[in-house]
């Protein structure tokens, strides 16, 4: 079996990782960015076509205001830091989620990074930020109506084309760190036939070696897509 074309990761455990060390949650988020760097480089080396990371959900706005503000500030800093790497390595950046409701500065940064890398031929890096799969499905259904589609024209292909993932392929391998056994409203449609891989490793401790372990487990699976 070849490597998965689309790997999606629910990054979980930053807060617990920091709490185990008696540190603030924001230190855990900072440590988690290093894991993003490691996994991004490893995915490139392995020839992964699409990498989707779940960074901030539509439900995460319920977190304490100070933590959310710190996360937004970190995000702006790291988006700018990653820009040079994306350009050097030909990575195409794609924001996955609702742009509305986010701070204006981050909206500008996301749109600017997408525009600057739009023509890049390499791996597509999907950052799920202000993302919720149920909202994505609702908005896709609304677009079908707005586009004037007749009921019989609303097919799987028509709905799928109007999702935030656009023309990205379905998820082949879905990884979740920190041992949690739930999807948390992430890529529900796109993960219909994804292979799941759950690890107890907290996200700040997940790196290239752990990604390779997940890929090795994926190669042991038999994908039948409902067939025999």
Steps between C-alpha positions, in 0.01 A plus 500: 500500500631843409522784748173677578443803279309691768600482867290689755601549862295606800770664710408442865677511833683834513331599826558165668861498388553839664306405815722194550793741526324758713502750215232723352284370215648756262843338545341178385367671189844644426653154534230367267620730222836320502312178433327668206843583359626142547190339352493740207861414409436128545186510284699673227773239521243218479333649194163569660283703261265661751553562872207633707555613859214584736621808687191685625134398483186708489438373855839615630375859528338380827845479661616772742547832322865534601586160354317576174675838470839336559424233241404761241822694568705180466321417179586832337864464598531146370311564177763760416779271613377213281453721195866483399506122536190457287650715227839327510351151487214568259227420753151628429321637805124464536288633785233247588211656688285809534689824440210701641516581867878478526713803594554724197879474520487121483253515214749712305790268587308189390388653170848638432669165562249319280555750219880488532508119470203440267717395206729272698516147361597316818317360800180677604498599867143540626479686831161445662437822688157605620388170350193289575387223268127542569522870414696409187224261389227754570681765298558257214127419493419872497735551206313232307179697553664835423642355178149404394554124491188290447445231766609223264820692425609499865731200480793391714729661245305827501500524879862389531617766256347768724674388819786710636741226390402570139677264262718339769474119507325315781704422810695175481652502849357683802731530799393610847748563779453479880289183487161663447254286304282752321496705179415828675306633201802472268470409130191283551418477127859470383586224750221263397753226413809627677719263695517612865819501703483600868809548714538581870783737408420863581537735206819679618669157512379398153758541227654337194553162667139485618372595155702218347349259756152611394590451134635152576173411674307633199692264272379205708136584432286357221279770351182357344274810485195287575597219262642155567 
